[in-house]
């Protein structure tokens, strides 16, 4: 297997690439750099969502691993509490 991560169980059909009964759309330009992007027969697809363009339509995709999250409040965060929250998951 090469360095590219593959979509296991995906099948090429007349509608497109199908995985677990869902027809998947290729990723969009904004998905470049995301850890969830997988390859199948030379095309790239999202492993978390079948229609990536819809996730980017209203702003940032909530599944994107390459986009930094910005707090809307702008308040100062207590680093001790923040580390405890991060440890919880």
PATIMI-81498 format. One line per 5 residues: number of its first residue (from 1); their letters; for each residue x, y, z of N, C-alpha, C, CB. Coordinates in nm, 3 decimals, always signed. Glycine has a CB too. Example, Ala and Ser with C-alpha at 12.3 -4.5 7.8 and 13.67 -1.06 7.14 Angstrom:
residues 2
1) as) +1.319/-0.569/+0.780/+1.230/-0.450/+0.780/+1.320/-0.330/+0.780/+1.131/-0.447/+0.905  +1.285/-0.225/+0.708/+1.367/-0.106/+0.714/+1.290/+0.003/+0.787/+1.408/-0.060/+0.572
***
This chain:
residues 89
1) xxxxx) +0.085/-0.119/+0.000/+0.000/+0.000/+0.000/+0.089/+0.124/+0.000/-0.096/+0.000/+0.123  +0.047/+0.226/-0.072/+0.126/+0.348/-0.082/+0.102/+0.437/+0.040/+0.093/+0.424/-0.211  +0.162/+0.557/+0.035/+0.146/+0.652/+0.145/+0.003/+0.705/+0.154/+0.242/+0.768/+0.128  -0.070/+0.706/+0.042/-0.206/+0.760/+0.043/-0.299/+0.665/+0.118/-0.256/+0.783/-0.101  -0.387/+0.723/+0.195/-0.486/+0.643/+0.266/-0.602/+0.616/+0.171/-0.535/+0.714/+0.395
6) xxxxx) -0.650/+0.494/+0.172/-0.752/+0.452/+0.077/-0.888/+0.438/+0.145/-0.711/+0.319/+0.011  -0.992/+0.442/+0.064/-1.128/+0.415/+0.113/-1.152/+0.265/+0.098/-1.236/+0.499/+0.033  -1.151/+0.193/+0.209/-1.170/+0.049/+0.205/-1.319/+0.018/+0.190/-1.113/-0.018/+0.331  -1.350/-0.069/+0.098/-1.488/-0.109/+0.075/-1.563/-0.021/-0.023/-1.561/-0.110/+0.204  -1.498/+0.078/-0.081/-1.562/+0.165/-0.178/-1.575/+0.094/-0.312/-1.484/+0.297/-0.195
11) xxxxx) -1.682/+0.128/-0.386/-1.710/+0.065/-0.515/-1.743/+0.174/-0.616/-1.826/-0.038/-0.503  -1.685/+0.163/-0.736/-1.716/+0.257/-0.844/-1.845/+0.213/-0.910/-1.598/+0.265/-0.950  -1.947/+0.303/-0.915/-2.075/+0.272/-0.977/-2.103/+0.377/-1.085/-2.190/+0.268/-0.872  -2.218/+0.363/-1.153/-2.257/+0.459/-1.256/-2.282/+0.598/-1.196/-2.383/+0.410/-1.330  -2.329/+0.603/-1.069/-2.356/+0.732/-1.003/-2.229/+0.798/-0.951/-2.453/+0.712/-0.887
16) xxxxx) -2.126/+0.719/-0.926/-2.001/+0.770/-0.870/-1.940/+0.665/-0.778/-2.024/+0.902/-0.794  -1.869/+0.710/-0.677/-1.808/+0.618/-0.581/-1.906/+0.597/-0.466/-1.670/+0.672/-0.530  -1.931/+0.471/-0.436/-2.027/+0.437/-0.331/-1.955/+0.368/-0.216/-2.139/+0.347/-0.386  -1.986/+0.413/-0.095/-1.930/+0.353/+0.026/-2.041/+0.340/+0.129/-1.812/+0.439/+0.082  -2.064/+0.219/+0.175/-2.169/+0.190/+0.275/-2.306/+0.242/+0.231/-2.133/+0.253/+0.410
21) xxxxx) -2.338/+0.228/+0.102/-2.468/+0.269/+0.051/-2.482/+0.417/+0.020/-2.572/+0.232/+0.148  -2.378/+0.496/+0.041/-2.383/+0.641/+0.013/-2.295/+0.672/-0.107/-2.337/+0.723/+0.138  -2.348/+0.750/-0.202/-2.268/+0.796/-0.315/-2.192/+0.919/-0.266/-2.358/+0.829/-0.441  -2.061/+0.919/-0.287/-1.976/+1.025/-0.234/-1.933/+1.122/-0.344/-1.853/+0.965/-0.165  -1.924/+1.250/-0.310/-1.874/+1.353/-0.400/-1.727/+1.379/-0.369/-1.958/+1.485/-0.388
26) xxxxx) -1.648/+1.413/-0.471/-1.506/+1.443/-0.445/-1.491/+1.565/-0.355/-1.432/+1.468/-0.578  -1.376/+1.574/-0.289/-1.350/+1.688/-0.201/-1.334/+1.816/-0.281/-1.223/+1.662/-0.116  -1.349/+1.929/-0.213/-1.333/+2.060/-0.276/-1.196/+2.116/-0.239/-1.446/+2.157/-0.231  -1.160/+2.226/-0.298/-1.029/+2.288/-0.279/-0.998/+2.317/-0.131/-1.019/+2.416/-0.359  -1.100/+2.359/-0.056/-1.079/+2.393/+0.085/-1.038/+2.272/+0.170/-1.206/+2.454/+0.142
31) xxxxx) -1.061/+2.151/+0.121/-1.028/+2.029/+0.196/-0.880/+1.993/+0.191/-1.110/+1.913/+0.144  -0.803/+2.060/+0.104/-0.661/+2.029/+0.092/-0.591/+2.046/+0.227/-0.594/+2.119/-0.013  -0.523/+1.942/+0.272/-0.452/+1.945/+0.399/-0.526/+1.878/+0.513/-0.423/+2.085/+0.436  -0.650/+1.840/+0.492/-0.729/+1.776/+0.597/-0.687/+1.630/+0.614/-0.881/+1.785/+0.565  -0.685/+1.581/+0.737/-0.648/+1.443/+0.766/-0.757/+1.343/+0.729/-0.614/+1.430/+0.912
36) xxxxx) -0.876/+1.390/+0.701/-0.988/+1.301/+0.669/-0.999/+1.269/+0.519/-1.117/+1.362/+0.717  -0.916/+1.330/+0.436/-0.920/+1.306/+0.292/-0.861/+1.170/+0.261/-0.844/+1.418/+0.216  -0.934/+1.090/+0.181/-0.892/+0.957/+0.139/-0.894/+0.949/-0.014/-0.984/+0.847/+0.202  -0.816/+0.858/-0.069/-0.806/+0.840/-0.215/-0.879/+0.715/-0.260/-0.659/+0.834/-0.259  -0.935/+0.723/-0.381/-0.995/+0.606/-0.444/-0.986/+0.625/-0.594/-1.142/+0.585/-0.398
41) xxxxx) -0.910/+0.539/-0.660/-0.891/+0.541/-0.804/-0.854/+0.680/-0.856/-1.017/+0.494/-0.873  -0.759/+0.743/-0.792/-0.707/+0.871/-0.837/-0.787/+0.993/-0.795/-0.698/+0.870/-0.983  -0.901/+0.975/-0.732/-0.981/+1.087/-0.684/-0.974/+1.090/-0.532/-1.128/+1.076/-0.734  -1.002/+1.207/-0.474/-0.998/+1.223/-0.329/-1.138/+1.246/-0.275/-0.905/+1.340/-0.289  -1.166/+1.181/-0.161/-1.297/+1.189/-0.098/-1.281/+1.209/+0.052/-1.381/+1.063/-0.128
46) xxxxx) -1.385/+1.264/+0.116/-1.384/+1.283/+0.261/-1.432/+1.155/+0.328/-1.474/+1.404/+0.302  -1.360/+1.110/+0.430/-1.399/+0.988/+0.501/-1.509/+1.014/+0.604/-1.278/+0.927/+0.570  -1.543/+1.141/+0.629/-1.643/+1.174/+0.731/-1.776/+1.222/+0.676/-1.588/+1.278/+0.822  -1.775/+1.278/+0.554/-1.898/+1.338/+0.500/-1.903/+1.316/+0.350/-1.906/+1.489/+0.534  -2.016/+1.269/+0.295/-2.022/+1.237/+0.152/-2.025/+1.358/+0.058/-2.141/+1.154/+0.127
51) xxxxx) -2.067/+1.476/+0.105/-2.077/+1.594/+0.020/-1.999/+1.711/+0.081/-2.224/+1.634/-0.002  -1.867/+1.712/+0.067/-1.783/+1.813/+0.132/-1.819/+1.957/+0.095/-1.640/+1.788/+0.098  -1.864/+1.982/-0.026/-1.897/+2.119/-0.068/-2.007/+2.179/+0.019/-1.941/+2.121/-0.216  -2.101/+2.096/+0.064/-2.209/+2.145/+0.150/-2.157/+2.189/+0.287/-2.316/+2.037/+0.168  -2.054/+2.120/+0.337/-1.996/+2.156/+0.467/-1.926/+2.291/+0.461/-1.898/+2.048/+0.514
56) xxxxx) -1.869/+2.326/+0.345/-1.796/+2.452/+0.331/-1.887/+2.566/+0.287/-1.682/+2.435/+0.232  -2.013/+2.540/+0.252/-2.103/+2.643/+0.199/-2.133/+2.754/+0.300/-2.234/+2.578/+0.155  -2.142/+2.722/+0.428/-2.177/+2.819/+0.531/-2.058/+2.866/+0.612/-2.280/+2.761/+0.623  -1.937/+2.840/+0.564/-1.817/+2.878/+0.638/-1.724/+2.760/+0.647/-1.852/+2.930/+0.778  -1.653/+2.747/+0.758/-1.559/+2.636/+0.775/-1.632/+2.505/+0.802/-1.462/+2.665/+0.888
61) xxxxx) -1.576/+2.397/+0.749/-1.628/+2.263/+0.774/-1.596/+2.225/+0.919/-1.567/+2.158/+0.674  -1.694/+2.171/+0.991/-1.670/+2.135/+1.130/-1.587/+2.007/+1.144/-1.802/+2.118/+1.203  -1.567/+1.933/+1.034/-1.482/+1.814/+1.037/-1.338/+1.844/+1.001/-1.537/+1.710/+0.943  -1.309/+1.964/+0.952/-1.175/+1.998/+0.902/-1.071/+1.991/+1.014/-1.175/+2.138/+0.839  -0.966/+1.916/+0.989/-0.859/+1.903/+1.087/-0.748/+2.005/+1.065/-0.801/+1.763/+1.085
66) xxxxx) -0.750/+2.074/+0.952/-0.645/+2.167/+0.917/-0.683/+2.313/+0.939/-0.605/+2.146/+0.775  -0.802/+2.339/+0.992/-0.851/+2.474/+1.016/-0.847/+2.503/+1.165/-0.994/+2.492/+0.960  -0.785/+2.614/+1.201/-0.777/+2.653/+1.342/-0.912/+2.705/+1.390/-0.667/+2.760/+1.364  -0.951/+2.663/+1.506/-1.076/+2.709/+1.565/-1.052/+2.842/+1.636/-1.134/+2.604/+1.665  -1.143/+2.937/+1.616/-1.131/+3.068/+1.678/-1.249/+3.085/+1.772/-1.127/+3.182/+1.572
71) xxxxx) -1.222/+3.128/+1.894/-1.331/+3.152/+1.988/-1.402/+3.280/+1.952/-1.279/+3.157/+2.133  -1.534/+3.275/+1.948/-1.613/+3.390/+1.908/-1.621/+3.495/+2.018/-1.753/+3.346/+1.868  -1.608/+3.452/+2.143/-1.627/+3.545/+2.254/-1.512/+3.643/+2.269/-1.646/+3.468/+2.382  -1.391/+3.598/+2.237/-1.274/+3.685/+2.251/-1.232/+3.704/+2.396/-1.303/+3.819/+2.190  -1.295/+3.631/+2.488/-1.261/+3.642/+2.629/-1.131/+3.570/+2.658/-1.373/+3.586/+2.716
76) xxxxx) -1.065/+3.611/+2.764/-0.944/+3.545/+2.808/-0.981/+3.412/+2.871/-0.864/+3.634/+2.908  -0.907/+3.307/+2.836/-0.935/+3.173/+2.883/-0.832/+3.134/+2.988/-0.936/+3.072/+2.767  -0.880/+3.077/+3.098/-0.793/+3.028/+3.203/-0.720/+2.904/+3.149/-0.874/+2.994/+3.333  -0.587/+2.906/+3.138/-0.515/+2.794/+3.078/-0.530/+2.663/+3.155/-0.370/+2.829/+3.068  -0.546/+2.669/+3.286/-0.564/+2.547/+3.365/-0.697/+2.481/+3.331/-0.556/+2.579/+3.516
81) xxxxx) -0.803/+2.561/+3.326/-0.934/+2.507/+3.290/-0.934/+2.456/+3.146/-1.043/+2.614/+3.309  -0.868/+2.527/+3.058/-0.862/+2.486/+2.917/-0.790/+2.352/+2.903/-0.790/+2.594/+2.832  -0.682/+2.331/+2.978/-0.611/+2.204/+2.969/-0.694/+2.090/+3.025/-0.478/+2.213/+3.042  -0.772/+2.115/+3.130/-0.858/+2.012/+3.186/-0.969/+1.975/+3.087/-0.919/+2.059/+3.320  -1.026/+2.077/+3.021/-1.128/+2.051/+2.918/-1.071/+1.969/+2.805/-1.186/+2.182/+2.865
86) xxxx) -0.952/+2.002/+2.762/-0.888/+1.930/+2.652/-0.858/+1.785/+2.691/-0.758/+2.001/+2.609  -0.823/+1.762/+2.815/-0.793/+1.627/+2.861/-0.917/+1.539/+2.865/-0.729/+1.633/+2.999  -1.032/+1.602/+2.894/-1.159/+1.528/+2.897/-1.200/+1.484/+2.757/-1.270/+1.615/+2.960  -1.164/+1.562/+2.656/-1.199/+1.527/+2.518/-1.303/+1.610/+2.470/-1.240/+1.389/+2.505
***
